[in-house]
Amino acid sequence: MTKVALPPAPGTAEHLCLALANSIVMLPGGQRADELNTPGNATAWLISHDLAPEGTGLLAYCQLQLTDLRENLRRVLESRAEGVSPSAGALGAINRALTAVPSAALLQYDPDEGLLRVPSHPTTQLVDHAMAQIAEDAAALLTGPDAHRIAHCASAPCDRFMVRTHARRQWCSERCGARQRANRAYARKLDNAPAG
C-alpha cells in the first residue's frame, strides 16, 4: 500500500467518521493508500485523532475491527451520498459499535484541575471506545443538518467522502479538481483533433 499525504477533505477535521472513511483512498494509477494497513499504522491513526493515548499498541485483531468499521462506514456514507437505502449489515455494524461500550464520560476530581469528565475504561476496551466515538459522530452527521451535504469526490479514481462546503463543490481537494479539469481539457482536445 502506498503512503501519500493528501490534503484533508472538507468536513474531515470536524467528523471522525469522515477521517476514518477517508483513511483509505484510491490514487491515480490504481494504487491504494491505506493509513490502517498495519497494527502500528492503525495505532498511529488513533493516537493522531486523540482516540488513544501515546504508548498504545494495537494487535492485528484490533486493527481488523477498525478496518471493518471503516468499510461499513464507507457503505453507509456511499448510500447517503447516492440517496439510496443503506445495507442492514452496514447499519448493524455501526449500531454495534455505538452500543458496545458505555459512552458516558465519568465525573472525576483532579486536585490541579478540579472536577472534570473523563472516559473511564480499561486499555483492553480502548478500540471499542474509539469505535463508539467514531460511530456516534457518524450517527450525528448522518442524521444532522449537514447530512444532505455528504458527497463523494467527483474526480475519478478518488473515492473520498466530504461534506460539501457549497452546493457546487464536487471535489475533495484542489488536487482532485485540477486533475478533473485537466482530464476534461484533454478529452476536449481529443474530440476537436482532426481525424487523420
Protein Blocks (a to p, Z undefined) as FASTA:
>chain_A
ZZddddddehklmmmklmmmmmpccdehhiacdfklpfklmmmmmmmnopacehiacdfk
lmmmmmmmmmmmmmmmmmmmnopacdfklmmmmmmmmmmpcfbdcddddfklopaddddd
dfklmmmmmmmmmmmmmmmmmmmmklmmgccdfbdfbfcdcddfbfklmbfbfklmmmmm
mmmmmmmmmmmpccZZ
